[in-house]
Amino acid sequence: MRIASLVFTLSILAAPAFADEARPLVDAEWVKANAGNENVVIVDIRDKVAETDLGDKPYIEGAVFAPYASAGWRTEVQGVPGQIPPIEEITKLIGDLGIDNDDHVVIVPWGTDSSEFGGATRVYWTFKYLGHDAVSILDGGWRQYDAAGGARAAEPAKPEPATFTAEVREELRVTTEEVEAALKSGVKLIDGRPAEQYEGKSKSPVVARLGTLPNAINIAHSNFYSKDHALFSQPEAIKALTEAANLGADEENITFCNTGHWASIVWFGLHEVLGNKNTGMYDGSMAEWTADPNRPVENKSGA
């Protein structure tokens, strides 16, 4: 599509490095320069590292290791998959990685494509939801780190457990009740899933019915990250996406998908990179919404 082409034309340059302020995205040179800092904790969330052909040094030197799919970043809550765990569980996970409230956390995914990069945006959202602002993502993940000649290690770092305390920001996590209110008030709902799922032509196995939230607009997660260049979209490109969707610069909106994974990519692009602080994310998304057959679903395909 034309919008997607514009996104990646505008996003071929990496976000600039910085020294002191925790920006949403840092580049590989920043990571290489700051990896040894006492208050910088690199969190490697790559899955299935042991199954790769990266040789005897497949890890980032000095990084702690907490795979996205298996470390406990998400869990099933009341039958809904992929939810943020109870506060005591998620803060223990973070503390056990040696992270305290004074640390600048840098999250590193593989950087394979937008869906895989969504692990990083989801973990980033988790830190923000818990009230921790000193968090960044390595733009392009391992792909950029390795291309820049980042130092490798045979094993992940073994952290000294720390105490991490949450100051939850409820406004970042939208509930089903708030979505119901948004339907009545006309707040924009943004479906981050592929067009086929948005239109009701296909669905995830965890979602009970085909279709989307009534009157939702579709900005697919794949528009926010270039798998070819291994870079997240720049603000100008994201602005083009929002303008095409008739979403105002500071207009209130709620992102969603199936389980709050792809939605976190859209949330990250709008809330963090573009700076629309009126963006919330529906953690339960369509998996939770369709669990109740009485909740309305719009099927644009007519199936």
Backbone bond lengths (Angstrom), bond angles and torsions (degrees), N, CA, C in turn:
res aa  C-N    CA-C-N  psi(-1)  N-CA   C-N-CA  omega(-1)  CA-C   N-CA-C  phi
1 M - - - 1.455 - - 1.526 110.10 -
2 R 1.338 117.38 158.23 1.455 120.42 -175.34 1.518 112.84 -65.93
3 I 1.342 116.02 -38.88 1.468 119.41 -178.87 1.517 110.38 -62.64
4 A 1.329 116.74 -44.55 1.460 119.78 -179.91 1.512 110.92 -60.92
5 S 1.345 117.02 -38.84 1.452 120.41 178.67 1.513 110.59 -62.95
6 L 1.338 116.57 -42.08 1.454 120.89 178.29 1.515 111.44 -63.70
7 V 1.336 116.52 -39.93 1.462 120.86 179.60 1.514 111.10 -55.00
8 F 1.321 116.04 -49.69 1.452 118.58 -173.15 1.524 112.91 -83.03
9 T 1.336 117.38 -18.28 1.453 119.87 170.63 1.516 110.05 -67.19
10 L 1.342 114.75 -38.28 1.462 119.71 -178.74 1.518 113.77 -83.46
11 S 1.323 117.35 -12.10 1.465 119.27 -171.10 1.518 114.09 -112.95
12 I 1.330 118.03 21.13 1.458 119.30 -176.28 1.525 112.90 -79.17
13 L 1.329 116.36 -12.19 1.454 119.18 177.24 1.513 110.14 -97.48
14 A 1.321 116.98 139.96 1.460 120.95 -179.99 1.516 110.57 -72.58
15 A 1.326 115.94 155.80 1.455 120.52 174.41 1.522 109.42 -65.03
16 P 1.341 118.55 144.96 1.452 120.35 -177.61 1.514 112.55 -66.52
17 A 1.333 114.83 150.88 1.458 120.10 176.76 1.524 109.03 -75.15
18 F 1.320 117.42 162.35 1.444 121.86 178.95 1.509 108.71 -147.13
19 A 1.300 116.78 164.84 1.461 120.06 -173.30 1.519 112.89 -105.40
20 D 1.330 117.80 -46.22 1.454 119.33 -169.42 1.528 114.10 -113.77
21 E 1.317 117.08 -40.56 1.464 120.79 -175.01 1.523 110.78 -81.70
22 A 1.332 115.96 137.80 1.459 120.35 178.83 1.520 109.24 -82.81
23 R 1.318 116.75 98.84 1.455 121.92 178.47 1.521 109.57 -91.65
24 P 1.322 116.97 161.63 1.471 119.09 -177.52 1.522 113.91 -58.21
25 L 1.325 117.25 -39.04 1.464 121.71 -177.30 1.519 111.10 -124.21
26 V 1.322 115.99 135.50 1.455 121.69 171.58 1.523 107.83 -123.29
27 D 1.328 116.35 158.36 1.454 118.65 179.46 1.529 110.99 -100.05
28 A 1.315 115.44 175.95 1.464 120.57 -174.85 1.522 112.13 -64.64
29 E 1.326 117.13 -34.60 1.466 119.52 179.29 1.525 110.63 -65.63
30 W 1.341 116.95 -35.68 1.467 119.83 176.74 1.530 109.66 -63.47
31 V 1.316 115.99 -44.40 1.461 120.05 -179.76 1.518 110.45 -62.01
32 K 1.308 117.74 -44.98 1.469 121.30 179.58 1.523 110.98 -61.52
33 A 1.328 116.49 -37.78 1.469 120.49 -176.92 1.520 112.48 -76.82
34 N 1.339 117.52 -28.19 1.469 120.60 -172.68 1.525 114.40 -111.34
35 A 1.323 117.42 0.55 1.465 120.57 -174.44 1.517 113.31 -59.12
36 G 1.305 117.91 -29.53 1.456 120.37 -177.71 1.511 114.76 -89.25
37 N 1.329 117.82 -1.66 1.457 120.60 -178.61 1.527 110.92 -66.53
38 E 1.307 115.66 140.28 1.466 121.14 -174.97 1.514 113.01 -58.86
39 N 1.334 116.85 -37.13 1.457 120.39 -176.08 1.521 113.75 -102.85
40 V 1.328 116.84 20.62 1.459 121.26 173.43 1.525 108.28 -111.49
41 V 1.336 116.32 122.61 1.459 120.95 178.48 1.533 108.38 -117.88
42 I 1.320 115.40 117.42 1.457 120.68 177.13 1.518 108.11 -89.78
43 V 1.324 115.73 124.53 1.463 121.19 -177.96 1.531 108.87 -111.50
44 D 1.306 115.40 109.89 1.461 122.94 179.83 1.531 107.94 -85.84
45 I 1.335 117.10 112.58 1.470 119.93 -177.53 1.531 111.88 -106.92
46 R 1.318 117.24 15.54 1.471 119.73 -177.58 1.533 111.31 -64.99
47 D 1.305 114.85 138.33 1.463 121.28 176.50 1.526 110.41 -91.24
48 K 1.341 115.76 150.91 1.465 123.65 171.54 1.532 113.64 56.71
49 V 1.318 116.66 38.50 1.465 120.31 178.62 1.522 110.84 -61.91
50 A 1.340 116.82 -38.33 1.458 120.81 -177.41 1.529 112.52 -65.89
51 E 1.326 116.83 -16.91 1.461 120.48 -178.03 1.522 113.23 -93.48
52 T 1.327 117.40 5.09 1.457 120.98 -177.50 1.527 110.99 -92.72
53 D 1.327 115.09 175.70 1.466 121.24 177.94 1.530 110.80 -109.18
54 L 1.330 115.20 41.23 1.459 120.31 -177.22 1.521 113.23 -84.78
55 G 1.305 117.09 7.37 1.457 120.14 176.90 1.512 113.01 82.12
56 D 1.329 115.61 -157.18 1.465 119.85 -174.37 1.523 113.35 -87.07
57 K 1.343 117.70 2.11 1.459 121.10 177.37 1.530 109.42 -134.26
58 P 1.330 116.57 73.66 1.466 120.26 -175.63 1.525 114.98 -90.54
59 Y 1.341 117.37 0.52 1.454 120.73 -174.76 1.524 111.82 -108.48
60 I 1.319 115.74 161.26 1.456 122.34 177.01 1.523 108.35 -80.82
61 E 1.289 116.06 126.66 1.462 119.68 -177.26 1.528 110.98 -59.65
62 G 1.324 115.74 124.90 1.455 121.62 177.75 1.511 115.48 84.95
63 A 1.331 117.55 -3.23 1.464 120.26 -177.24 1.521 111.70 -87.73
64 V 1.329 115.89 146.36 1.455 120.41 171.14 1.524 107.42 -86.67
65 F 1.326 116.03 158.48 1.459 120.88 -170.52 1.512 110.50 -121.87
66 A 1.331 116.56 123.19 1.465 121.98 179.73 1.522 108.66 -148.44
67 P 1.344 117.98 81.93 1.465 121.59 -175.17 1.525 112.54 -53.19
68 Y 1.299 115.14 138.09 1.464 121.40 -176.09 1.527 112.69 -57.79
69 A 1.321 116.37 -42.83 1.466 119.99 -172.77 1.522 113.95 -80.69
70 S 1.322 117.54 -18.90 1.467 118.08 -170.85 1.522 115.93 -129.29
71 A 1.319 118.51 -9.09 1.475 119.67 -175.05 1.519 113.35 -79.69
72 G 1.340 116.94 -20.36 1.464 119.60 -179.01 1.515 113.95 111.94
73 W 1.332 117.53 19.16 1.463 120.29 178.55 1.531 112.29 -66.73
74 R 1.346 116.40 -26.21 1.456 121.40 -178.98 1.528 108.68 -138.45
75 T 1.330 115.38 158.08 1.455 118.50 -178.85 1.532 109.55 -154.32
76 E 1.309 115.94 169.95 1.461 120.47 175.44 1.527 109.10 -87.03
77 V 1.311 115.82 130.94 1.468 121.60 179.48 1.521 108.47 -127.56
78 Q 1.322 116.74 118.01 1.462 123.19 179.87 1.528 111.40 51.25
79 G 1.319 115.23 44.18 1.452 121.34 176.23 1.509 115.91 83.08
80 V 1.328 117.66 -3.56 1.468 121.64 179.99 1.525 108.96 -101.07
81 P 1.334 117.97 120.61 1.467 120.35 -176.72 1.522 113.04 -78.14
82 G 1.322 114.86 159.22 1.458 120.94 170.31 1.512 116.24 75.07
83 Q 1.320 118.60 22.37 1.466 121.53 -177.02 1.527 111.25 -89.07
84 I 1.322 115.28 160.57 1.459 118.91 173.44 1.529 108.12 -66.88
85 P 1.331 118.49 134.92 1.465 120.60 -178.81 1.526 111.62 -67.23
86 P 1.330 117.48 166.77 1.463 120.38 172.69 1.527 110.44 -52.75
87 I 1.319 116.09 149.39 1.462 121.33 -173.05 1.522 112.36 -55.41
88 E 1.328 117.22 -41.75 1.466 118.67 -177.93 1.527 111.50 -65.23
89 E 1.330 117.37 -30.19 1.465 120.67 179.68 1.520 111.92 -76.38
90 I 1.322 116.87 -45.86 1.464 119.13 -176.56 1.534 111.44 -71.35
91 T 1.335 117.08 -34.53 1.464 118.10 177.86 1.528 111.30 -71.13
92 K 1.328 117.67 -31.31 1.467 120.31 175.48 1.525 110.10 -67.40
93 L 1.330 117.31 -42.50 1.462 120.53 177.01 1.524 110.31 -56.32
94 I 1.321 116.23 -47.04 1.461 120.89 -178.67 1.526 110.87 -66.25
95 G 1.321 116.74 -45.50 1.461 119.99 178.68 1.516 112.95 -61.66
96 D 1.330 116.76 -38.60 1.464 120.81 179.48 1.527 112.24 -66.72
97 L 1.329 116.72 -16.88 1.468 120.81 175.11 1.527 111.40 -84.88
98 G 1.327 115.79 3.65 1.462 119.82 179.21 1.512 113.74 83.54
99 I 1.323 116.49 17.08 1.465 121.72 -176.65 1.517 109.95 -98.52
100 D 1.342 116.44 126.88 1.455 119.95 171.73 1.523 108.43 -116.48
101 N 1.318 116.94 -176.27 1.460 120.45 -172.72 1.525 114.20 -74.07
102 D 1.335 117.35 -7.32 1.456 121.03 178.55 1.525 112.82 -96.85
103 D 1.316 117.73 -2.79 1.460 120.82 -174.65 1.524 113.11 -88.43
104 H 1.316 114.17 146.09 1.465 121.37 171.01 1.526 106.64 -93.24
105 V 1.317 116.12 115.53 1.464 122.33 -176.70 1.528 109.58 -95.16
106 V 1.326 115.80 131.54 1.465 121.24 176.24 1.521 108.17 -120.75
107 I 1.326 116.49 119.29 1.468 122.93 -174.34 1.521 109.81 -95.58
108 V 1.339 116.23 133.63 1.457 120.78 -177.96 1.532 110.95 -125.14
109 P 1.341 117.89 111.22 1.467 121.77 172.06 1.536 108.74 -93.09
110 W 1.317 116.62 -174.17 1.469 119.91 172.11 1.524 110.72 -68.22
111 G 1.342 116.57 -39.50 1.459 120.63 -174.82 1.512 112.93 84.43
112 T 1.317 117.25 19.90 1.463 123.01 -174.51 1.524 112.56 -61.87
113 D 1.330 116.62 -55.21 1.461 122.93 -179.61 1.520 107.78 -156.51
114 S 1.324 116.75 -176.74 1.461 118.97 -174.89 1.517 112.39 -64.38
115 S 1.331 117.63 -37.85 1.456 119.82 -178.64 1.526 110.96 -64.99
116 E 1.322 116.82 -45.49 1.469 120.23 178.94 1.523 110.42 -67.20
117 F 1.333 117.16 -39.60 1.461 120.88 178.22 1.521 110.64 -62.32
118 G 1.336 115.78 -22.73 1.453 120.31 178.01 1.517 113.81 -61.02
119 G 1.331 117.37 -22.48 1.458 119.08 173.47 1.513 110.94 -61.05
120 A 1.339 116.13 -39.60 1.464 120.63 179.67 1.522 111.44 -69.97
121 T 1.345 116.99 -42.61 1.466 118.26 179.77 1.521 111.53 -67.22
122 R 1.327 116.20 -32.58 1.465 119.48 178.60 1.540 110.59 -69.09
123 V 1.320 117.73 -43.57 1.468 120.66 177.71 1.525 109.82 -66.29
124 Y 1.324 117.07 -39.19 1.471 121.77 175.98 1.531 109.64 -58.26
125 W 1.343 116.62 -48.73 1.465 120.82 178.13 1.523 110.49 -57.71
126 T 1.318 116.83 -38.58 1.464 120.93 179.33 1.521 110.81 -59.67
127 F 1.329 117.27 -47.13 1.461 120.12 178.27 1.527 111.32 -61.81
128 K 1.320 117.21 -42.83 1.462 120.45 179.44 1.530 110.80 -64.24
129 Y 1.324 116.68 -41.76 1.457 121.30 178.20 1.524 110.93 -61.23
130 L 1.319 116.10 -34.72 1.465 121.15 179.11 1.524 112.66 -81.98
131 G 1.332 116.91 2.90 1.457 121.06 175.46 1.507 115.27 88.73
132 H 1.320 117.89 15.83 1.465 121.39 -177.70 1.527 109.65 -103.38
133 D 1.330 116.57 108.13 1.466 121.25 -176.25 1.526 113.33 -85.07
134 A 1.305 117.58 -23.52 1.466 121.11 -176.55 1.527 109.94 -80.98
135 V 1.327 115.38 72.60 1.463 120.86 -177.92 1.525 108.83 -144.20
136 S 1.320 116.29 140.92 1.465 123.04 179.18 1.521 108.78 -141.74
137 I 1.326 115.42 165.18 1.460 122.16 173.07 1.520 108.23 -117.61
138 L 1.320 116.46 137.53 1.462 119.81 172.52 1.520 107.79 -72.22
139 D 1.319 117.06 111.20 1.458 121.51 -178.35 1.528 109.55 -62.04
140 G 1.329 115.53 124.50 1.458 119.85 -177.74 1.509 113.92 85.21
141 G 1.334 116.94 -7.36 1.452 121.42 174.70 1.520 114.58 56.62
142 W 1.329 115.22 -145.17 1.459 121.95 -178.30 1.525 111.76 -56.90
143 R 1.317 117.26 -34.78 1.467 119.85 -178.15 1.523 111.03 -57.93
144 Q 1.327 117.00 -44.03 1.455 120.06 179.09 1.534 111.27 -74.68
145 Y 1.317 116.48 -37.81 1.467 120.43 179.36 1.527 110.68 -61.74
146 D 1.310 115.89 -46.49 1.463 120.07 -178.55 1.524 111.14 -67.85
147 A 1.330 116.39 -39.95 1.462 120.50 178.97 1.526 111.70 -63.61
148 A 1.340 116.19 -29.55 1.456 120.74 -179.91 1.532 112.52 -86.32
149 G 1.319 116.62 2.88 1.467 120.02 178.89 1.509 114.10 76.08
150 G 1.321 116.74 32.18 1.459 120.10 179.40 1.515 112.02 -62.85
151 A 1.331 115.78 145.80 1.467 120.92 -177.43 1.521 111.02 -66.71
152 R 1.340 115.23 140.13 1.459 122.04 179.67 1.522 111.26 -111.46
153 A 1.335 113.70 163.49 1.469 120.18 177.75 1.517 109.36 -140.15
154 A 1.328 114.97 157.92 1.465 120.31 179.41 1.521 111.60 -74.76
155 E 1.333 116.91 -28.71 1.451 121.95 -177.51 1.524 110.05 -137.26
156 P 1.339 117.68 155.21 1.465 119.79 174.20 1.528 110.39 -67.24
157 A 1.317 116.24 162.54 1.458 121.34 174.91 1.522 109.24 -66.69
158 K 1.321 116.20 149.10 1.467 122.24 177.67 1.526 107.60 -105.11
159 P 1.330 117.21 99.39 1.465 120.18 -172.99 1.519 113.78 -75.75
160 E 1.306 115.13 153.89 1.458 122.63 169.63 1.525 106.93 -86.59
161 P 1.330 118.96 120.60 1.467 119.99 -177.99 1.526 112.49 -53.86
162 A 1.319 115.66 142.84 1.462 122.60 -179.52 1.523 108.89 -128.38
163 T 1.309 115.72 176.96 1.459 121.13 176.71 1.515 109.15 -106.50
164 F 1.320 115.57 122.79 1.463 121.31 177.38 1.520 107.60 -116.45
165 T 1.319 116.38 126.85 1.460 122.03 -177.43 1.519 109.97 -112.41
166 A 1.326 116.73 133.14 1.462 121.29 -178.18 1.522 111.39 -92.77
167 E 1.329 115.58 142.98 1.455 123.91 167.83 1.525 105.82 -125.52
168 V 1.309 115.87 84.06 1.461 122.95 -167.78 1.528 112.57 -60.98
169 R 1.329 114.29 134.39 1.462 121.86 175.05 1.530 107.73 -105.38
170 E 1.307 115.59 93.11 1.458 120.96 -174.89 1.523 112.62 -61.47
171 E 1.331 117.48 -26.38 1.461 119.67 -176.42 1.529 113.06 -67.15
172 L 1.319 117.23 -17.45 1.464 120.05 179.93 1.521 112.58 -83.19
173 R 1.312 117.39 -18.54 1.462 121.71 -177.69 1.524 109.70 -113.51
174 V 1.303 116.20 107.97 1.454 122.06 -176.86 1.525 109.96 -85.29
175 T 1.311 116.03 136.24 1.457 122.11 -179.93 1.534 110.24 -97.31
176 T 1.323 115.60 168.36 1.465 120.52 176.86 1.529 110.81 -60.68
177 E 1.314 116.67 -39.91 1.465 120.04 178.89 1.526 111.07 -61.88
178 E 1.313 116.71 -37.14 1.469 120.37 178.93 1.525 111.15 -71.45
179 V 1.327 117.51 -32.41 1.468 120.25 174.50 1.525 109.95 -66.34
180 E 1.320 116.92 -41.95 1.461 120.77 177.18 1.523 110.67 -59.31
181 A 1.333 116.17 -40.62 1.468 120.33 177.80 1.519 110.75 -67.50
182 A 1.338 116.54 -37.02 1.462 120.82 179.72 1.523 111.47 -65.01
183 L 1.327 116.87 -35.21 1.461 120.63 177.88 1.527 110.79 -62.58
184 K 1.316 116.20 -34.94 1.459 120.45 -178.73 1.531 111.74 -79.27
185 S 1.332 116.07 -33.79 1.465 119.96 -175.32 1.523 113.59 -91.29
186 G 1.319 117.31 -13.48 1.461 120.21 178.69 1.506 115.14 88.72
187 V 1.325 117.83 14.40 1.469 120.76 175.64 1.527 108.64 -61.31
188 K 1.336 117.08 136.95 1.450 121.58 -177.46 1.539 110.71 -65.02
189 L 1.321 115.72 132.90 1.462 123.11 176.16 1.517 107.64 -112.32
190 I 1.332 116.79 126.30 1.459 121.15 -174.02 1.519 109.95 -115.99
191 D 1.317 115.77 114.34 1.458 123.15 179.71 1.537 108.00 -87.04
192 G 1.333 116.28 116.30 1.459 121.01 -177.89 1.514 114.30 -90.42
193 R 1.328 117.79 6.87 1.457 121.58 -177.45 1.533 111.06 -80.54
194 P 1.336 117.15 166.39 1.464 119.85 173.94 1.523 110.62 -59.22
195 A 1.329 115.88 156.41 1.459 121.35 -176.17 1.524 112.55 -56.63
196 E 1.334 117.12 -36.12 1.467 120.44 -178.05 1.524 111.90 -61.40
197 Q 1.329 116.30 -38.43 1.460 119.33 178.63 1.530 111.00 -76.79
198 Y 1.313 115.82 -39.72 1.466 120.12 177.57 1.522 111.24 -59.25
199 E 1.327 115.98 -41.30 1.464 120.69 -177.40 1.530 113.37 -78.84
200 G 1.335 117.02 -12.90 1.456 120.23 179.25 1.510 113.82 90.02
201 K 1.328 117.25 18.17 1.469 120.77 178.68 1.532 111.66 -85.67
202 S 1.324 116.11 -21.25 1.459 121.38 176.85 1.522 107.89 -153.06
203 K 1.339 116.15 170.40 1.464 119.04 178.62 1.516 110.42 -153.80
204 S 1.305 115.28 162.70 1.462 121.91 173.08 1.531 109.17 -74.87
205 P 1.325 118.05 148.53 1.467 120.63 177.30 1.528 113.80 -60.33
206 V 1.343 117.00 -23.17 1.470 119.27 -178.10 1.520 112.36 -84.12
207 V 1.323 117.07 -4.72 1.465 122.09 -179.90 1.524 108.76 -103.87
208 A 1.324 116.76 132.95 1.468 120.88 -172.49 1.521 114.24 -76.65
209 R 1.339 117.61 -28.52 1.466 119.45 -174.41 1.525 111.57 -135.88
210 L 1.301 115.64 151.65 1.458 121.81 174.48 1.520 110.06 -70.50
211 G 1.326 116.06 144.93 1.453 119.45 174.15 1.516 113.67 119.47
212 T 1.321 115.28 -170.81 1.458 122.67 -174.67 1.522 110.39 -133.67
213 L 1.307 116.87 177.37 1.460 120.60 174.50 1.528 109.25 -67.19
214 P 1.315 117.84 142.54 1.460 120.39 -178.93 1.527 112.55 -54.36
215 N 1.331 114.81 132.37 1.470 123.38 176.69 1.528 114.07 66.57
216 A 1.320 117.41 13.38 1.467 119.74 178.00 1.523 110.23 -69.36
217 I 1.337 115.38 152.63 1.455 121.46 172.94 1.523 108.49 -107.18
218 N 1.300 116.89 157.29 1.457 121.47 -175.10 1.529 111.37 -111.48
219 I 1.332 115.85 118.22 1.470 121.32 167.65 1.524 104.99 -126.87
220 A 1.310 116.28 94.77 1.462 121.07 -173.12 1.528 111.94 -61.70
221 H 1.318 115.52 143.06 1.465 121.54 -177.83 1.521 112.82 -57.54
222 S 1.327 117.05 -29.88 1.467 120.91 -177.28 1.517 112.78 -65.54
223 N 1.336 117.96 -15.64 1.459 121.16 177.41 1.527 112.99 -75.00
224 F 1.335 117.15 -11.58 1.458 119.90 -172.47 1.533 114.24 -100.02
225 Y 1.313 117.44 -7.27 1.467 119.48 -176.19 1.524 109.70 -145.19
226 S 1.317 116.10 133.31 1.461 120.85 179.47 1.521 110.66 -94.89
227 K 1.322 116.70 113.30 1.462 119.85 176.14 1.526 111.20 -71.58
228 D 1.330 117.21 -21.91 1.455 120.71 178.88 1.528 111.46 -73.68
229 H 1.333 116.08 -43.00 1.457 120.92 -177.82 1.527 113.73 -99.21
230 A 1.328 117.45 -8.33 1.465 122.72 -176.83 1.525 110.77 53.70
231 L 1.327 115.33 54.95 1.458 121.75 179.84 1.519 110.15 -145.90
232 F 1.331 115.67 144.54 1.458 120.69 174.46 1.526 108.86 -80.01
233 S 1.318 116.26 153.17 1.460 121.31 -178.47 1.525 111.74 -65.69
234 Q 1.309 114.94 145.75 1.460 122.18 177.50 1.539 109.99 -82.01
235 P 1.344 118.33 163.16 1.461 121.13 -176.11 1.529 113.98 -54.74
236 E 1.331 117.79 -38.70 1.465 120.27 -178.24 1.529 110.73 -61.95
237 A 1.319 116.29 -39.55 1.460 120.87 -179.89 1.528 111.34 -68.87
238 I 1.331 116.80 -40.98 1.460 120.65 179.20 1.527 110.32 -68.03
239 K 1.320 116.19 -36.54 1.461 120.15 176.37 1.524 110.55 -60.26
240 A 1.328 116.30 -39.55 1.466 120.32 178.01 1.532 110.85 -62.20
241 L 1.316 116.64 -39.04 1.462 120.60 177.92 1.526 111.13 -63.56
242 T 1.321 116.44 -45.46 1.461 119.88 -177.57 1.525 111.38 -68.23
243 E 1.319 116.61 -37.74 1.464 119.46 178.73 1.523 110.78 -65.98
244 A 1.333 116.59 -38.26 1.462 120.31 177.83 1.531 111.17 -64.71
245 A 1.341 115.75 -27.85 1.467 120.91 179.61 1.523 112.42 -93.98
246 N 1.351 116.63 6.16 1.468 122.21 -179.38 1.522 112.24 58.53
247 L 1.319 115.79 37.52 1.464 121.59 176.16 1.517 108.44 -101.43
248 G 1.331 116.30 121.29 1.450 121.03 -179.51 1.518 112.60 -66.40
249 A 1.320 116.39 157.82 1.468 122.08 -174.64 1.519 112.59 -57.40
250 D 1.324 117.49 -39.10 1.463 121.79 -179.38 1.524 111.62 -117.87
251 E 1.314 116.96 18.44 1.457 120.60 -176.35 1.523 111.86 -71.13
252 E 1.319 115.84 137.50 1.463 120.58 178.88 1.526 110.09 -63.49
253 N 1.322 115.97 137.22 1.462 120.15 179.73 1.517 110.10 -156.80
254 I 1.328 115.37 162.31 1.464 122.78 -179.93 1.522 108.15 -130.21
255 T 1.324 116.77 124.87 1.461 120.26 176.45 1.528 109.34 -94.20
256 F 1.337 115.37 147.43 1.462 120.30 178.24 1.517 109.17 -153.52
257 C 1.331 115.99 167.99 1.470 122.01 176.32 1.528 107.02 -153.02
258 N 1.310 117.80 -124.25 1.467 121.25 175.28 1.522 111.82 -97.29
259 T 1.344 116.03 -45.66 1.466 120.51 -176.76 1.525 113.36 -137.45
260 G 1.322 118.08 16.46 1.459 119.67 179.74 1.510 114.41 83.86
261 H 1.312 117.93 15.97 1.471 121.77 176.63 1.523 110.09 -91.52
262 W 1.335 116.73 -63.97 1.468 119.93 177.04 1.523 110.80 -62.15
263 A 1.325 117.24 -33.15 1.465 120.52 178.85 1.516 111.47 -59.99
264 S 1.332 116.66 -31.40 1.466 119.64 -179.97 1.519 111.89 -67.78
265 I 1.339 117.24 -28.47 1.465 120.82 176.99 1.524 109.67 -66.51
266 V 1.329 115.51 -46.37 1.458 120.23 179.06 1.523 109.98 -66.05
267 W 1.333 116.85 -43.89 1.471 120.91 177.09 1.519 110.68 -56.93
268 F 1.321 117.18 -46.48 1.466 121.37 -179.32 1.525 110.45 -60.48
269 G 1.332 116.60 -44.04 1.453 119.84 -179.89 1.516 112.54 -63.37
270 L 1.329 117.16 -43.88 1.461 121.23 -176.67 1.528 112.28 -78.41
271 H 1.333 116.01 -50.43 1.469 121.22 -173.23 1.522 112.97 -76.17
272 E 1.320 116.49 -42.15 1.458 120.07 -172.43 1.531 113.47 -97.07
273 V 1.319 117.30 -50.84 1.467 119.70 -176.56 1.526 111.21 -77.03
274 L 1.334 117.01 -47.03 1.457 120.21 179.74 1.518 112.56 -81.39
275 G 1.330 117.04 -29.63 1.459 120.62 175.39 1.509 116.21 93.64
276 N 1.339 118.02 20.49 1.464 120.60 175.78 1.525 108.88 -85.31
277 K 1.312 116.26 97.70 1.457 121.34 -176.18 1.524 113.11 -77.62
278 N 1.315 116.80 4.09 1.456 121.33 175.20 1.519 111.98 -98.54
279 T 1.313 115.92 21.48 1.459 122.17 177.91 1.522 109.71 -100.84
280 G 1.319 116.67 125.79 1.462 122.17 174.60 1.516 109.51 -116.34
281 M 1.325 117.41 167.56 1.460 121.57 179.91 1.522 110.42 -125.65
282 Y 1.329 115.15 130.96 1.464 121.89 178.69 1.526 107.48 -84.90
283 D 1.324 116.06 101.86 1.464 122.39 -175.09 1.530 111.20 -60.44
284 G 1.320 117.67 -45.63 1.459 121.12 -177.51 1.513 113.76 -72.41
285 S 1.335 116.61 -30.17 1.459 124.42 177.38 1.538 112.46 48.30
286 M 1.339 117.13 -151.12 1.465 119.83 -172.25 1.526 113.22 -66.61
287 A 1.333 117.87 -24.96 1.465 119.72 177.30 1.520 110.43 -62.61
288 E 1.315 116.83 -42.97 1.464 120.48 178.92 1.521 110.91 -77.32
289 W 1.324 116.69 -41.60 1.467 120.26 -176.18 1.525 111.43 -60.65
290 T 1.330 117.00 -45.75 1.467 120.09 -175.37 1.521 113.22 -82.49
291 A 1.330 117.76 -2.28 1.468 120.13 176.61 1.519 110.81 -65.08
292 D 1.333 116.92 -24.54 1.458 122.40 176.55 1.535 107.54 -104.84
293 P 1.328 118.20 112.09 1.470 121.04 -177.03 1.515 113.86 -64.21
294 N 1.322 117.82 -12.83 1.454 120.71 -179.55 1.529 113.21 -84.74
295 R 1.325 117.37 -11.47 1.456 119.61 178.53 1.529 109.76 -78.92
296 P 1.302 117.26 139.15 1.470 120.03 -175.04 1.533 113.08 -73.31
297 V 1.306 115.18 141.99 1.457 123.05 175.80 1.528 107.71 -133.38
298 E 1.324 116.12 135.48 1.460 121.18 179.04 1.514 109.91 -101.17
299 N 1.326 116.33 122.33 1.464 121.42 178.75 1.527 108.07 -108.53
300 K 1.334 115.47 106.78 1.457 120.76 -175.61 1.529 112.71 -78.58
301 S 1.335 116.42 -13.44 1.466 119.77 -177.87 1.522 112.86 -86.36
302 G 1.337 115.64 -15.62 1.459 120.13 -177.40 1.514 113.47 79.09
303 A 1.344 116.94 6.48 1.475 120.25 -178.67 1.515 110.51 -76.15
